Amino acid sequence: MTNKLKQLRSMTTVVADTGDVDAIRRYTPIDATTNPSLLLKAAELEEYQPLIDRSIRQSSTGEVDEICERLAVNIGNEILNVVPGRISTEVDARLSFDTAATINKARRIVSLYRDLGIEKDRILIKIASTWEGIKAAEQLEQEGINCNLTLLFSFCQAVACAEAGITLISPFVGRILDWYKSSTGTTEYAPFDDPGVQSVTRIYRYYKQYGYATIVMGASFRNTGEIEALAGCDRLTISPQLMGELEQDSAILTRSLSPDMTSSDPRHKRLDEQSFRWQLNEDAMATEKLAEGIRNFAKDQAKLETLLKQRIN
């Protein structure tokens, strides 16, 4: 009998949530995503040391910020040699509240890929779903630079991204579950009762009901039950560990989401900044997890810079 990973691929585009090229080769996803935390892990692996040295040599300024950019792009290029689709490369989380700087950084990343012969149709620029990030992505999309809006925890973030014409969003599942476990004291949730699963399902149904083209890619999974409860979602980005667990399971996988689903939410008008900030503020979980996610990515970016400084010295 076909395993659950193969069954999932028949209804959902599977994306690798890793910077480990060997793991990507093993599970043959269509696309791959990286972030500062994954790049930090990759940079600590022996097989990536030549890429670090190459990034240092390629630097025109010797500045660690530029070397980090080149390392992210060099790792992305290695991944693109393996996957047939796209790589998501993330903008520095410390720019999450600076629209102009985010736009400039994204253009720089695209330019570095172009220098390696990679055109922008194989790249997604990954940006935190702050108001400033969404505005930056809206401008980039108009320039033909497609974006992946990450650290998305709330319905208002999803609505704002759809209205801005963003190519893809990455609503987080596991981190929502983490928050509810911590705040309610409930330690066990059945897959369809999982608040992260419910959040992505609501967004997916809303997009399909009102014809938004923005792709929904569930992310940040804690267990295979969450993945199975979202089978049929446009895309799911999954860690190698969880892909391995799905591959070992030969039980029947039932489709949970389909494009003909309808939403119980009325169509919302385009949010202005005040409305967006208020609705996000009213969602304690989303406010806390967005801030926490930006802080943690920024910390890992700083750790990566420290690692590179030591290598340079």
N, C-alpha and C positions, 0 to 999 in steps of 0.2 A: 504493500500500500504506500502511496505517496506521503512523504513526511509533511509536517505542518508548514515548514518554510517554503516548500514547493507549492503547496496549496495557497499560501499567502501570496506568493508571487503571481498567481493566476488572477488575483483580484485587486492587488495593491502593488505599486512600485516600491520595491525595497531599496533603502538607502543605507549605506554603512556609516555608523556614527563612531568614527575612529580615524586616527592618522596613521595607523599601522598598515603599511602597504601589503605585508605578508598576509594579514588577516583579511584584507580586501580581496586579494587573489583567491584566498580560500573560499570565500562566500559569494564571489562574483555579483555584487550589487550593481544596479544601474548607475547610481550617483553615490557621492560620499560627502560628508560634512566634517569640518574641523572647527575647533575653537581654541582659545589660549590654553585651556587645561589639557586638551588632547595634544596640542603641539608641544607643550612642556613634557608630557609623558614620552612623546616620540623623540624629542631631542635628547632624552636620557638613555635611549636605546643605542647600542653599539653600532648597528647598521646605519644609523642616521648621522654618525659623526662626519663622514665625507660631505654630506649636504651642509652641515654647519660650516666646515672649512671652505666649501665652495661659496657659501653666502658671504663669509668674511672677505674672501678674495674679490668677489664681485662688487663689494661696497665701494662707492665712489667717494664717500665722506668719512668712512670709518666710524660713523655714529651708530650706536647700538640700535636705535630706532629703525634705521634703514636696514641694518642686518636682520632684524626681526622680520621686517617686511619681506626681505628676499628669502629668508628661511621658510616663511609661510608659503610663499609662491613656489619655491623649489620643492617643498613637500607636496604642495598641490599639483605641481607638474608631474611628480612621480606617480601620484594617485591617478591622474588623468591618463597615464600610460596603461593603466589597468582597467579603469571603468569606461564604459562607452558614453556615459552622459556627462554630468556636470560635477564640479567641485564647489562647495561653499567655503569661502575664505572670509574670516571675520575681521571687521574693523576693530581697532583698539578700544576696549570697553571704556577707557578713560575719556573717550570722545563722545560718550552717550548723550551728553547734554549740549553738544556743540554741533549745530547743523552744518555750518560752513566747513568746519574741520573734518567732519565725517565725509562730506562730499569730496573734499580734496584727497583724503586718504583712500577713498574708494577708487577715484580716478588713478591714483598712483598704483594701486594694486593691479588694476586692469592694464595699465601701461607696462608693468613688470611682466605680467603674463604675456602681453603682446610681444615683448622682447624675446620671449622663449618660443614664439610661434603659436601661442594659444590665443584664439580670438574670444571676444567677450560672450559669445553665445554658448561657451562651455563653462562659464563662471557665474556663480551667484555671490553677490557681496552680502555678507551676513552682518546685520545691524540690530542692536537692541531696540525693542519696541517702546521706546520713550516717545514723547511728542516730537522732540527734536530729531530722533532717529527716523520716525515715520515721514517727517517733512523732508529730510535728506533723501530718503529712499524714493519719495515721490518725484523729486527733481532728477535723481539718477535714472529712474525708469523712463522719464521723458527724453533722456539722453541715450536711451537704448542699453543702459547698464541694469541688468536684472538683479533683484534683491531678494534676500531671504531674511525676513524679520523674525528675530529670535527673542528669547526671554519673554514669551507671550503667555500671560496667565489669565487675562480677563476678556470678557466679551467686548468691552469698549475698545480694547486694543485691536481685536479682530475686525470690528466694524470700521475703525479708522484706516486700517491697512487695506481693506477691500475698497473703500471709497477712494483711497489714494492710488489705486491701480497697481498694487504691489504684486510681483510675480508669485511669491510663495511665503507662507507663514509657518513658523515652527511652534505651535502651541505645546507647552510642556505638560506632561502627564504626571510623571513620578514626583516632581517637586511639589505639585499641588497636593498629591497624596501625603507627602512628608508633612506639609503644613497642617493638614487636617488631623493627621495622627497625633501631632504634637499639641494642637490646640484643643482637641476634643477628648483626647485620652483613648479614643477607639483605635485599636491596633490592627484590626482585621477588617478588610472590606472585600466583599465579593466583586469580581471584575466589573459587572454592570452597575454596581453601587459605588464604584471608585469615583471620587469627585473629579479626578483628572480625566478619566474616561468620559464622564458626563460633560465636562467642559468642552472637550474636543468634539464630541457628538453634537452638542448644541451649535457650535461654530460651523461644523460641516453641513448640518441640515439648513442652517440660515443661508450659507453661501449657495447651496443648490436651489433652495426655494426662490431666491431672488436673482439668480443667474450671474453671480460674481465669478470672474475667471480666475481669481486668486486660488492657488493650489494650497490645500491643507495637508501639512506633513506633521503628524504626531511625532513627538520627541520625548526624550528623557524618561525612559521606561524603567520601572523597578522590577518587573516580573513579566513573564510571558502571558499571564492572564490579561493584563492591560492591553497587550498587543492583539491578542485574539479578540478582545471585545471591540477593537477598532478595525478588524479585518474588513477591507473594502474602502477604507479611507484612501484619498488620492495617493498619498505616500506615507511611509513610516520610516523613520531613521532609527536604526537598531544597532546596539553594541554587538561585537562579535560573540561575546558570551551568551547573550540571549538568542542570537541567530543559531548558535550551536545547540541550545536547548530545544529550539523549535525543530531543528533538523533531526534531533533524536526522538521526536515524538511523532508517531505514525497514526494518531487518532484523527477522526474527521474534524476539519475546521469549517465552521459555518460562517458565512458572510454576515456581518453585522450592519455595515453601512453601504448604501447604494445611492447613485445620483438622483433617483426619482423620489427620494425622501422629502417630506415637507417639514416646515418649521412652524412652531407655535408662536414664535416671536414676530411681532409686526415689523415691517421694514423701518429701520431707523434713519433719520435724516443725517446728513453729513455732519460730523461733530466739529465744532470749533474748538480752539485750545481750552477755553474755560470749561466747556462741557466735558471734554476729554479728561482734563485734570480732576474735575469734581467726581466723575464716575469712577475713575481709577482710585481716587482717594476713598471712596465709599466701599471699595473692595479691599478689606484689610489683607487678605491673603495675597492678592495680586500686588499690592503696594509693597508688602514686605519681601515677597519672593523676587520681584523685579529689582529692588534695591540690593538684596543679598546676592543675586546673580551677577549684577554689575560689579559689586565689590569683589566677589570671588574671582571673576574673570580678570579683573584688574590686578589682583594679587598674583595670579598665575602668570600674567603678562610681565609683572615686575620680577618674578622668580626666573622667568625665561631670560629676561634682560641680564639679570645677575649671572646666570649660567654662561651667557654669551660673553659678558665682560671678562669673566674668569678665563674663558677660552682665548679671547683676544690677548690677554695679558700673559 
